[in-house]
Amino acid sequence: LTLAVVLPERNLTYPWAWPRVGPAVRLAAAAVNARPDLLPGFTLRWVFGSSEDAHGVCSEMAAPLAAVDLRLAHHPAAFLGPGCVYTAAPVARFTSHWRLPLVTAGAEAHGFDDKREQFGLTTRAGPSHRKLGELGVQLHRRFNWTRRALLVYWDEKVDDRPYFFAAEGLYVQLPTLRNFTVMDVVFRDGDNFSFIIQEIKQKGR
């Protein structure tokens, strides 16, 4: 019985990088195999494919190619990872087509909440930005903030865009409050912060 692992191979800036997760996978496989009653007649093994590109960052091209290679070569029963949003999405679409479960500690973006089709077999073991949005809704209700919210976040449009997807959870959930306006201000390195402050003054009222 084979578990296919698709994670960043070396880049430790990702919490789900293989050097962090690999020891747990090895321990888990050893623990399962030490209990013949858990999977009678089977031995659990794992195979690894990297989701990194040549620069060491999550790649929406490398991850699905690794997943397809592992599928064709090893016929796994399930996938572990990827964690990054842009790598998890195409791999999850493939695993859904193959009718195989995918478990990830990442994939926090709001879009992964759609379990009707392409992400129906994706299980997230970590937090989701939808929950952040729901927390925002509860805070607004608790403090009677009933008219307007302004989201200010940094976004370089590179790698996994964590702040963009975190803001997305709030952006999607806050409008569930009645007659509520949500606006956003995006800034990047080198931006004119005086202009951003003026934007906050104008849009936040």
C-alpha positions in Angstrom: 0.0 0.0 0.0 1.7 3.2 -1.2 1.4 6.8 0.0 2.6 9.4 -2.5 4.2 12.4 -0.9 4.4 15.7 -2.9 6.1 18.4 -0.9 8.9 21.0 -1.1 12.1 19.0 -1.0 14.5 21.5 0.7 12.9 24.9 1.3 12.4 25.3 5.0 10.4 28.5 4.7 7.4 26.2 4.1 6.0 24.6 7.3 5.2 21.5 5.3 8.7 21.1 3.7 9.9 17.5 3.5 12.8 18.0 6.0 10.1 18.9 8.6 7.4 16.4 7.6 9.6 13.5 6.4 10.5 12.2 9.9 6.8 12.1 10.9 6.0 10.2 7.7 8.7 7.7 8.4 7.6 7.2 12.0 4.0 6.9 11.0 4.7 4.2 8.4 6.9 2.3 10.8 4.2 2.5 13.5 1.5 1.3 11.1 3.7 -1.6 9.8 4.4 -2.6 13.4 0.7 -3.2 13.9 -0.4 -6.1 11.6 -4.0 -5.6 12.8 -4.2 -2.1 11.3 -3.8 -3.1 7.6 -3.9 -6.9 7.5 -2.1 -8.2 4.5 -0.6 -4.9 3.6 2.7 -3.1 4.1 2.6 0.7 4.1 5.4 2.4 2.1 5.8 5.9 0.8 7.3 7.5 -2.3 8.3 11.1 -2.7 8.1 13.8 -5.4 9.2 17.4 -5.1 6.8 20.3 -5.6 9.8 22.8 -5.9 11.1 24.4 -9.0 14.8 25.0 -9.7 14.7 28.1 -7.4 13.3 26.1 -4.5 9.8 27.6 -4.5 6.5 25.9 -4.8 5.7 25.3 -8.5 2.3 24.8 -10.1 4.2 23.0 -12.9 6.5 20.8 -10.9 3.9 19.5 -8.4 1.4 18.1 -10.9 4.1 16.6 -13.0 5.5 14.9 -9.8 2.0 13.7 -8.9 1.5 12.2 -12.4 4.9 10.5 -12.3 4.2 9.0 -8.9 0.7 7.8 -10.0 2.0 6.1 -13.2 5.1 4.5 -11.5 3.7 3.5 -8.1 -0.1 3.5 -8.2 -0.5 5.1 -4.8 -3.6 4.7 -2.6 -3.5 8.3 -1.4 -1.5 11.5 -1.6 0.1 13.6 1.1 0.5 17.2 0.0 1.2 19.5 -1.6 0.7 22.3 0.9 1.1 25.5 -1.2 -2.2 26.8 -2.7 -0.9 27.0 -6.3 0.6 23.5 -6.2 -2.2 21.9 -4.2 -5.0 23.0 -6.6 -3.8 21.2 -9.8 -2.7 18.1 -7.8 -6.1 17.9 -6.0 -7.9 18.1 -9.4 -5.8 15.2 -10.6 -6.4 13.1 -7.4 -10.1 13.8 -7.6 -10.1 12.6 -11.2 -8.2 9.5 -10.1 -10.7 9.0 -7.1 -7.8 9.1 -4.6 -7.8 11.0 -1.3 -5.4 13.9 -0.8 -4.5 15.1 2.7 -2.7 18.4 3.2 -1.6 20.6 6.0 -1.9 23.6 3.7 -4.3 24.6 0.9 -5.8 27.3 3.1 -7.5 29.3 0.3 -11.3 29.7 0.3 -11.7 27.9 -3.0 -10.8 24.5 -1.4 -14.0 24.7 0.5 -15.9 23.6 -2.6 -16.4 19.9 -2.1 -18.9 19.4 -4.8 -16.5 18.5 -7.6 -12.8 19.1 -7.9 -11.8 19.2 -4.2 -14.3 16.6 -3.0 -11.5 14.2 -1.9 -9.2 16.9 -0.4 -8.8 16.9 3.3 -7.1 19.9 5.0 -5.5 19.0 8.4 -4.5 22.7 9.0 -6.4 26.0 9.3 -8.4 27.5 6.5 -8.9 31.1 5.6 -12.7 30.6 5.5 -12.5 30.1 9.3 -10.6 33.4 9.5 -13.4 35.0 7.6 -16.0 33.5 9.9 -14.1 34.8 12.9 -14.1 38.3 11.3 -17.9 38.1 10.9 -18.3 37.1 14.6 -16.1 40.0 15.7 -18.1 42.4 13.6 -21.3 41.2 15.2 -19.9 41.2 18.7 -18.7 44.8 18.5 -21.6 46.0 16.3 -19.4 47.0 13.4 -22.2 47.1 10.9 -21.3 49.3 7.9 -17.8 49.0 6.4 -14.6 47.0 6.5 -11.3 47.9 4.9 -8.7 45.2 4.3 -5.1 46.4 4.0 -2.6 43.7 2.9 0.8 43.2 1.3 0.9 41.3 -2.0 3.9 40.8 -4.3 2.0 38.3 -6.6 4.9 35.8 -6.2 5.2 32.4 -4.7 2.1 31.4 -2.6 0.7 34.9 -1.9 -0.3 34.1 1.8 -1.6 37.6 2.6 -3.8 37.7 -0.5 -5.5 34.4 0.4 -5.8 35.3 4.1 -7.6 38.6 3.0 -9.7 36.6 0.6 -11.3 34.6 3.5 -12.4 37.9 5.1 -13.4 39.5 1.7 -15.7 36.6 0.9 -17.2 36.1 4.4 -17.8 39.7 5.6 -20.4 40.5 3.0 -22.7 37.9 4.6 -23.4 40.7 7.1 -26.4 42.7 5.8 -25.8 46.0 4.0 -22.1 45.7 4.6 -19.4 47.2 2.4 -15.9 45.6 2.0 -13.1 47.4 0.4 -9.4 46.6 0.0 -6.1 48.4 -0.3 -3.1 46.4 -1.6 0.5 47.5 -1.1 3.8 46.3 -2.2 7.5 46.9 -1.4 8.5 50.4 -2.6 4.9 51.8 -2.7 4.1 55.3 -1.7 2.8 54.9 1.9 1.4 58.5 2.0 -0.9 57.5 -0.9 -1.9 54.3 1.0 -2.7 56.3 4.1 -4.9 58.6 2.0 -6.6 55.5 0.5 -7.3 54.2 4.0 -8.7 57.6 5.1 -11.0 57.7 2.1 -12.1 54.1 1.9 -12.3 53.3 5.6 -15.1 55.8 6.3 
